[in-house]
Amino acid sequence: MSHISPSYVYKGQSSSDLRSELGKPDVAIGVDWLTVAFPCVRQSSFAGWHTKTWKRGPTTTALLHLPFNSSVRNGPYLRLTYIDSPHNLSAYVSFNPSRALDPLGTGIASTAGALHVLNTMVEPLIPAALGPPPTQDWDLYRLDLACDVETGPHTQQVLHDVVHPMYRPQHHTYVYFNGASEIGTVGRRSVTRPRVSVYDKAAESKTSPPRVRFEVQCRRAATRDYFGGKVAGLDADSARDVFQMELGDVIAPATPAFNLAQLTLTESELKTAYELIGMHTAAAAGIHRPVSRSAQRRHRQFLTRYGLLSVDELL
């Protein structure tokens, strides 16, 4: 059984075709990050917790980094956090199963691969003094699911196509650029909705082949509903279901085109929009003038705030 999740090859179809592929019942979904937790035995000594230990009021926290292979410098490791507070006595284990399986690669661990890492590589590193229960009884605290799309020459097309479906101004949607014009990451930070990131994986890891990674940090409610909140419930079918549910607004049909008249803009934002439209119209007529760095920054902030990639989308 392969422990690396296969990627989907995009051949330049329309954006709706790509979203349909991600919504199929057989799409392969992998685990990009996993944090599990278990109730543990109270510790009286932290002599071995050499990374960091601190105390705030009645709460004691200890942090320990444990490499999967101690002979490899700067290799993959797990982060073990111990918390002893009046309402919580638990240990939290965080790791990237993909890096544990293939330290030099950039693939995504399958759900079976993530469980393999947990049972064969993580559990033996946990100090016995913590009294850990069997891994299947550990809680799923954080689960990041991902799918790779090999995009060939269409990387920028795919990233452009996800901006409007993902855009929600009240949920902090952002666009990061690599250089002056190429999109690096389209993401969404949110408390009430799943955190989503769609990015140029080849540029991020500086490896080939060209590909885009669709990544979602599942909400705690979703891990409870789909996995029962436990490691024992983590399987490929449930991972696919929760990935497609959490990424639903990206997989769903594209939202209508941007409409400036539908926005409620402040006076300064309206001024910036008119300034951008005027500059664009003048440039089309062959009239160009230098733009200060502060104005360029203000223009970029406006476009990013409203999920726009160019002035063309204002027209």
Secondary structure, 3 states (H helix, E strand, C coil): CCCEECCEECCCCCHHHHHHHHCCCCCCCEEEEEEEEEECCCCCCCCCCCCEEEEECCEEEEEEEEECCCCCCCCCEEEEEEEEECCEEEEEEEECHHHHHCCCCCCEEEHHHHHHHHHHHHHHHCCHHHCCCCHHHCEEEEEEEEEEEECHHHHHHHHHHHHHHHCCHHHCEEEEEECCCEEEEEEECCCCCCEEEEEEHHHHHCCCCCEEEEEEECCHHHHHHHHCCEHHHCCHHHHHHHHHHHCHHHHCCCCCCCCHHHCCCCHHHHHHHHHHHHHHHHHHCCCCCCCCHHHHHHHHHHHHHCCCCCHHHHC
